[in-house]
Amino acid sequence: MSFKAYMQNIEAKTGKSREDFWRIAKELGFIKQGKIVATHAQLLKWLKTDIGLGHVHANFMITYFRLRTNDPKASQKMKDWAYSTGYKGEEKR
């Protein structure tokens, strides 16, 4: 599945855009000054428990956060897949 398709599925399921997820993650203190400060487990718990995403979609959103923050945990393979399947990149805000 493509980056674009994953994002569209999540937006349809939750009614939240990628900007909504970004804003909420910042409000909850998971992202500060353009960097992820939460652990993978903390993000996964939030996305699965509070948002209601399944495991794969929750991990996808974490991938999105890693790409957007240029997190060192985002592998080159992950970046290549995302950019080749619809991710356009965004500013760290």
N, C-alpha and C positions, 0 to 999 in steps of 0.2 A: 504494500500500500504506500502511497506517496505522502509526503509531508502535508501537502495541501489537503488531501483526502482525510487524513487523521484530524487535522484542525477543523475541517468542515463537520466531521462527525461529532467531535467534542462540542462545537458551538451549537449544533442542532440538539444534542442531548441535554446540554446544560442551559442554553440560552445566554451563555457568557462568551464574549469575544476574547481573543488573546490579550487584548489591552485590559479587559476586566480581570483576567487571571493575574496579569502583571501587577495591576494596581492593588488587588487584594493581597497578593504575596508581599508586596512592599508594606501595606498597612499592617499586616500581621508580623512584620519584622523578619520575614524569611529572606528578603533581599534588602540590602542596605548599601547605599552609595554605589549602585550598579554591580554589586557582587552578591553571590549566594552565600548566606551566612548560616543557613539551616543545613542539617544533615539530610542525606537522601531519605533516610527513614522518616524524619519529621515531615518532609514534603510529601512523601508517599502516604503517610497517615492522614494528613490534611486533605489531600486530593481524593483519597478513597472514602474517608469517613465523613468529612464535612461537605464535600462537593458531590460525592456519590459516583466517582469514576471507577471503572474497573482497573485492574492492575496494569494492563497494557496501556490504556489511555492515560493513567496517572504517570506512568514512566515516560510516555510521550511528552506530557506537559513539562516534566522535569528536563527532558532533552531540550525542549524549547527554551526553558529558563537558562540552561547551560549555554546554548547557542547565543542567546541574546546578551548574556553577560560575558561572553568569550571566556567561559570557565575552562580552566586547564583540564578538567575531567571530560570535556567534550573531545572525543577522539577525532582524528582526521577522517576516519571512515564515516563517523557520524556526520561530520560537517559535509563531506562529499555527498552522502545520501540526501541530506536535507536540502542543500543547494541544488542538486540535480532533480529534485522532485517537488520544488515549489517554494522553498524558503527563500525569502528575498533579503533577509537581514534587517535588523532594526537597531536603532540607537539604544545604548544603555541609558535609561532615565531613572 
